[in-house]
Amino acid sequence: MIEEPQKPMSMNPKLFAMWLFIVTVIMVFAGLTSAYVVRQGEGNWLQFDLPILLWITSGIILASSATMHWAYLAAKKDNLKQVKLAMTVTTLLGIAFVVGQVSAWGDMVANDVYLVGNPSGSFVYILTGLHGLHLFGGMIFLLIVLVATYKYKVHSRNMNQITMCATYWHFLDGLWLYLFIFLLLNR
């Protein structure tokens, strides 16, 4: 009996590069949250309530993750009308998340919590700001896929773009939930 050679496992090189990027982002945020815990233990830590808007933006980003998944499933089924609608809604929810996060910073300033000053506030600005920077990149990716969707380039035979976009968007959602819960538990 002759055994046939096994096909080597393969992955789209762009998807592989994105996963490497995600791993580095995880390491950066793990280091920052570790530094937060260590610095908090040293004392001189300002106690303040997180802005209510962060609860709202958490709901928004969860909803955007659901609509992103809807877009992905619709693309697999070649329901291009739903792909366009779901990608448009996801993009609008992403914009709403960013606007809400910036407004939450305004609430912090109104409560005398600044980037420069007590490390407690500084960490909140840095963690949310760095997440926002990555989310900005995700928004650019969303817009690229949205344009491709309206040009009918996203469908069941061309899933690479939407797969990568959905993966990154869900990662950003999970990262935000981690950060938000971390901040809630470590006030």
Secondary structure by P-SEA (a helix, b strand, c coil): ccccccccccccaaaaaaaaaaaaaaaaaaaaaaaaaaaaaaccbbbbbccaaaaaaaaaaaaaaaaaaaaaaaaaacaaaaaaaaaaaaaaaaaaaaaaaaaaaaaaaaacccccccaaaaaaaaaaaaaaaaaaaaaaaaaaaaaaaaaccccccccaaaaaaaaaaaaaaaaaaaaaaaaaacc
